[in-house]
Amino acid sequence: MLRASMNTVAMPLQLTFKRTFIPPVMTKAQKATKSFRKAQLNKLRQLALDEHSKKTIDPILGTPNNEFTNRIKAELQEEHVLSKGFEISNVEKLLFGAAKAKLDKTDDGLAPEIFAKEANKRESILRILHMQNANAADQKKLAIQLARAEFQRFDGDTGSPEVQAAIMTIKIQYMVSHIQHAHKDKYTLRRLRMLVQARQTILRYLKTDNPERYYWAINKLGLNDQVVHMEFNMDKKYMQEFKLIGDRVLVKESNNQQEKNRTIKKKLEQFVHMDQAHEEGRDARARKHLKEVNAFHKKVANRKDKDAWKAAKKAEYRAGVEAMIKAKVIEEAEAAKPRA
């Protein structure tokens, strides 16, 4: 009977709580309004991205202040860069030899005058031969050499697709600078359009042949994948949009187009305000949700502490009962022993 009472001692209950959050119930009208606002925000966001992509990338010149073209232009302005294929070291040797020959033929007393004349001569010759005073053809030739050296895969490489694209980019830069001063040169305009399309073709081939090299090349040239694959026609609309020949109005917009542009501008402003309100509402909902979650966790923690206290009390009671039963069994066993 005692054994049966020992086996029927109650075990402490262990309660487990799961992290649950019940969202507020929304009506069909509220769901429809929320989905409509979300769709409007997505449309306006896509419209803003399209407008941004149209304004940033020029299909001819690429991104403004491109590092590659700026570096080539800066290299042409260096003091040691001379035109007509001359090198500064060879010119210095030639001038030194001429000065030494004069000094050998004259007396030592005239040496200061000869040195002064030779210094003026050196300054004049270097100024004449400097690349900054050369014509556009010589500058373009040297710029092409520098571009080829930067994009080549090996020494003497002139046929790689990226090298050809870099050379075409240099030629395009000089053609654009010429058209900006002579915008009625129809022949150069036609050559420029054909050269841009040829650059697109060679870059598309490079993408199929070596995609890694393709993305490296277009990033360095200031282009992107959309510009390479778009259908390009250098019409008056492009020239007006990217101000190829200044701020001249080449294509007059119709009343419908003007109204459309005003609508787009208004929608973009509306998108900015709606996006800000959406972000503020999202932050408020996040703060409310965080507050509810913290309150729930606090409630669970308090319940766990209470359950732990109850379990300790039950364990203490169980230990006391077991001790009492054990003492009773020992006492009965002692009483059952025969006395000597």
Backbone hydrogen bonds, N-H to C=O, Kabsch-Sander energy under -0.5 kcal/mol:
donor,donor_aa,acceptor,acceptor_aa,energy
5,S,1,M,-1.7
6,M,2,L,-1.9
7,N,3,R,-1.9
8,T,4,A,-1.1
9,V,6,M,-1.0
15,L,13,L,-0.6
20,T,18,K,-0.9
31,K,27,T,-2.2
32,A,28,K,-2.5
33,T,29,A,-2.4
34,K,30,Q,-2.3
35,S,31,K,-2.6
36,F,32,A,-2.3
37,R,33,T,-2.3
38,K,34,K,-2.2
39,A,35,S,-2.3
40,Q,36,F,-2.4
41,L,37,R,-2.4
42,N,38,K,-2.2
43,K,39,A,-2.3
44,L,40,Q,-2.6
45,R,41,L,-2.5
46,Q,42,N,-2.3
47,L,43,K,-2.3
48,A,44,L,-2.3
49,L,45,R,-2.2
50,D,46,Q,-2.4
51,E,47,L,-2.3
52,H,48,A,-2.2
53,S,49,L,-2.6
54,K,50,D,-2.1
55,K,51,E,-1.5
56,T,52,H,-1.4
57,I,53,S,-1.2
58,D,56,T,-0.6
58,D,62,G,-0.5
62,G,58,D,-2.0
63,T,222,G,-1.9
68,F,220,K,-0.5
70,N,66,N,-2.2
71,R,67,E,-2.2
72,I,68,F,-1.9
73,K,69,T,-2.4
74,A,70,N,-2.2
75,E,71,R,-2.0
76,L,72,I,-1.5
77,Q,73,K,-0.7
77,Q,74,A,-0.7
78,E,75,E,-1.1
81,V,78,E,-0.9
82,L,80,H,-0.6
82,L,86,F,-0.6
83,S,129,L,-3.1
86,F,83,S,-1.9
88,I,80,H,-0.6
91,V,87,E,-2.0
92,E,88,I,-2.1
93,K,89,S,-2.1
94,L,90,N,-2.1
95,L,91,V,-2.4
96,F,92,E,-2.4
97,G,93,K,-2.3
98,A,94,L,-2.1
99,A,95,L,-2.3
100,K,96,F,-2.3
101,A,97,G,-2.1
102,K,98,A,-1.7
103,L,99,A,-2.1
104,D,100,K,-2.0
105,K,101,A,-1.0
106,T,102,K,-1.0
110,L,107,D,-0.8
111,A,108,D,-1.2
114,I,110,L,-2.0
115,F,111,A,-2.6
116,A,112,P,-2.1
117,K,113,E,-2.4
118,E,114,I,-2.7
119,A,115,F,-2.1
120,N,116,A,-2.1
121,K,117,K,-2.4
122,R,118,E,-2.7
123,E,119,A,-2.3
124,S,120,N,-2.2
125,I,121,K,-2.6
126,L,122,R,-2.5
127,R,123,E,-1.8
128,I,124,S,-2.2
129,L,125,I,-2.5
130,H,126,L,-0.8
131,M,81,V,-1.6
133,N,130,H,-1.3
134,A,131,M,-1.1
139,Q,135,N,-1.9
140,K,136,A,-2.6
141,K,137,A,-2.0
142,L,138,D,-2.2
143,A,139,Q,-2.3
144,I,140,K,-2.2
145,Q,141,K,-1.8
146,L,142,L,-2.3
147,A,143,A,-2.3
148,R,144,I,-2.6
149,A,145,Q,-2.2
150,E,146,L,-1.4
151,F,147,A,-1.7
152,Q,148,R,-1.5
157,D,154,F,-1.8
158,T,156,G,-0.5
164,Q,160,S,-2.4
165,A,161,P,-2.4
166,A,162,E,-2.1
167,I,163,V,-2.4
168,M,164,Q,-2.5
169,T,165,A,-2.0
170,I,166,A,-1.9
171,K,167,I,-2.2
172,I,168,M,-2.5
173,Q,169,T,-2.2
174,Y,170,I,-1.9
175,M,171,K,-2.2
176,V,172,I,-2.6
177,S,173,Q,-2.0
178,H,174,Y,-1.7
179,I,175,M,-2.5
180,Q,176,V,-2.2
181,H,177,S,-0.6
181,H,178,H,-0.8
182,A,178,H,-1.7
185,D,182,A,-1.6
186,K,184,K,-1.6
189,L,185,D,-1.8
190,R,186,K,-2.3
191,R,187,Y,-2.2
192,L,188,T,-2.5
193,R,189,L,-2.2
194,M,190,R,-2.2
195,L,191,R,-2.2
196,V,192,L,-2.3
197,Q,193,R,-2.0
198,A,194,M,-2.0
199,R,195,L,-2.1
200,Q,196,V,-2.0
201,T,197,Q,-2.1
202,I,198,A,-2.3
203,L,199,R,-2.0
204,R,200,Q,-2.1
205,Y,201,T,-1.9
206,L,202,I,-1.9
207,K,203,L,-1.8
208,T,204,R,-1.5
209,D,205,Y,-2.0
210,N,206,L,-3.2
214,Y,210,N,-2.0
215,Y,211,P,-2.3
216,W,212,E,-1.7
217,A,213,R,-2.2
218,I,214,Y,-2.6
219,N,215,Y,-1.7
220,K,216,W,-1.6
221,L,217,A,-2.2
222,G,218,I,-0.6
223,L,218,I,-2.9
228,V,224,N,-1.6
229,H,225,D,-1.7
230,M,226,Q,-1.0
232,F,230,M,-0.8
233,N,231,E,-0.5
235,D,233,N,-2.4
239,M,235,D,-2.0
240,Q,236,K,-2.1
241,E,237,K,-2.4
242,F,238,Y,-2.6
244,L,239,M,-2.0
245,I,239,M,-0.6
246,G,243,K,-0.8
250,L,248,R,-0.8
258,Q,254,S,-2.5
259,E,255,N,-2.4
260,K,256,N,-2.2
261,N,257,Q,-2.6
262,R,258,Q,-2.3
263,T,259,E,-2.2
264,I,260,K,-2.5
265,K,261,N,-2.5
266,K,262,R,-2.4
267,K,263,T,-2.6
268,L,264,I,-2.4
269,E,265,K,-2.1
270,Q,266,K,-2.3
271,F,267,K,-2.6
272,V,268,L,-1.9
273,H,269,E,-2.0
274,M,270,Q,-2.9
275,D,271,F,-2.8
276,Q,272,V,-2.2
277,A,273,H,-2.6
278,H,274,M,-2.8
279,E,275,D,-2.5
280,E,276,Q,-2.4
281,G,277,A,-2.7
282,R,278,H,-2.5
283,D,279,E,-2.4
284,A,280,E,-2.2
285,R,281,G,-2.6
286,A,282,R,-2.4
287,R,283,D,-2.4
288,K,284,A,-2.3
289,H,285,R,-2.7
290,L,286,A,-2.5
291,K,287,R,-2.1
292,E,288,K,-2.3
293,V,289,H,-2.5
294,N,290,L,-2.4
295,A,291,K,-2.2
296,F,292,E,-2.4
297,H,293,V,-2.7
298,K,294,N,-2.3
299,K,295,A,-2.3
300,V,296,F,-2.5
301,A,297,H,-2.6
302,N,298,K,-2.4
303,R,299,K,-2.3
304,K,300,V,-2.5
305,D,301,A,-2.4
306,K,302,N,-2.3
307,D,303,R,-2.6
308,A,304,K,-2.6
309,W,305,D,-2.1
310,K,306,K,-2.2
311,A,307,D,-2.7
312,A,308,A,-2.2
313,K,309,W,-2.3
314,K,310,K,-2.6
315,A,311,A,-2.5
316,E,312,A,-2.4
317,Y,313,K,-2.4
318,R,314,K,-2.6
319,A,315,A,-2.5
320,G,316,E,-2.1
321,V,317,Y,-2.3
322,E,318,R,-2.5
323,A,319,A,-2.1
324,M,320,G,-2.2
325,I,321,V,-2.5
326,K,322,E,-2.4
327,A,323,A,-2.4
328,K,324,M,-2.2
329,V,325,I,-2.4
330,I,326,K,-2.2
331,E,327,A,-2.1
332,E,328,K,-2.3
333,A,329,V,-2.4
334,E,330,I,-2.1
335,A,331,E,-1.9
336,A,332,E,-1.9
337,K,333,A,-0.7
